[in-house]
């Protein structure tokens, strides 16, 4: 019987220094897959490496035997003593491994609950395993199920529907004030990483002109070029504020960069049209008194963190629904996997052909009223004999292949040919679908 084994570590079990040591580039992952495939005790293999997690999934005959081989391969390939990392590794087999994969794909095990980027990374890792022919029938089915489960959780729960980062929270607040952000003019003050990220998110909302103001003009030019915007010196702020709808500030200044009086003058010149100030600097760049001006809205990091905490709580409630969906999907996958055993497949095949024969007889006999009861019985015995003869060779074939180590392949072919899994109604979904969920962080 095939076993699914998952070995790995994540941000929950390993420090960043250890995660860095095991992190794999695409070329590294290819080499690892080749090494794993060469192990006699491993039939299929998959490698996932992100900044927050490193996991290997294999299909094997013996989880104990395969576990030792996997750990040795890792130690060997990364040139790290086993004692340096084995304590941080978790191990899941069978249903627990399946559930873990489904949870990870849905963002239920991520550093930021419900984040969507991990699914794109899992898809990339799966594509690589397929390309290197290290993923077979079982892992193919498993990961397609993982993709479908993640999509269902996104659709049926609100786990990904609220902001959980400073930049996302800022955009959410801006939407509450302006509704659509399309065409809104953005002023970015300073070169803070979080402010830069927020502007990147704003650009996805199709904002209009982006202006970058910085004390060092060359730095402003560099940043502005990334967003197709324009650069300005920080001394131009009084005039820049007049045209800006959204102002993001992240400088290292010791005091306020935008004083109340400067903002008041700018608001008057812009006819008191709404202006949204996002202050993500510590100490603060924007005078909080500006919030008292008509149609001026000032939010600092504490305000944004409040939004994030509230949304994380909301995501936690939605995660309960996600866990239920994972449980359902795991049960269905177990049912399919159990069907790969020879006896259930033989029984299912026999039942399928007998059902077909019975159905056809029920349609045919009413039209043959001239037949006597004995003749009808003879016809039934004949169809039963046909079923037995049709079944003979497939059953003998399955029994013979059970001793060759690749029975799951042939069982899968038989089950597909005779549609023995029709009750599960597997939805067709391309692993490339929903590219918006792809990304680089987990």
Secondary structure, 3 states (H helix, E strand, C coil): CCEEEEEEEECCCCCHHHHHHHCCCHHHHHHHHHHHHCCCCEEEEEEEECCCEEEEEEEECCHHHHHHHHHHHHHHHHCCCHHHHHHHCEEEEHHHHHHHHHHHHCCCCCCCCCCCHHHHHHHHHHHHHHHCCCCCHHHHHHHHHHHHHHHHHHHHCCCCCCCCCHHHHHHHHHHHHHCCCCCCCEEEECCCHHHHHHHHHHHHCCCCCEEEEECCHHHHHHHHHHHCCEEEEHHHHHHHHHHCCEEEECCCCCCCCECHHHHHHHHHHCCCCCEEEEECCCCCCECHHHHHCCCEEEEEHHHHHHHHHHHHHHHHHHHHHHHHHHHHHHHHHHHHHHCCCHHHHHHHHHHHHHHHHHHHHHHHHHHCCCCCHHHHHHHHHHHHHHHHHHHHHHHHHHHHHCCCCCHHHHHHHHHHHCCCCHHHCCCCCCCCCCHHHCCCCC
